[in-house]
Amino acid sequence: MNSIGEACNDLKRQYDICFHTWFSEKFLKGDTSDSTCSHLFKMYQQCVKVIKAGFYL
C-alpha cells in the first residue's frame, strides 16, 4: 500500500520492511523493544505531516 503522498512512498517502504523484519525476527521471539525501526518511523511520520499540512493550505 502506498503512502498518503507519493513523496513519502520510499520512506514508507523502508519502514514497512524494517517493521516486518522486526516483528517476525524479534517481537515474536519476545523482544518487545520497538527502537529498531524508530528512526525510520520518525522520518516517515515527518514526511506525512508535511504532506497533510499541504492539504490544509
Buried (B, 14 or more C-beta within 10 A) or exposed (E): EEBEBEEBBEBBBBBBEBBEEBEEEBBEEEEEEEEBBEEBBEBBEEBBEEBEEEEEE
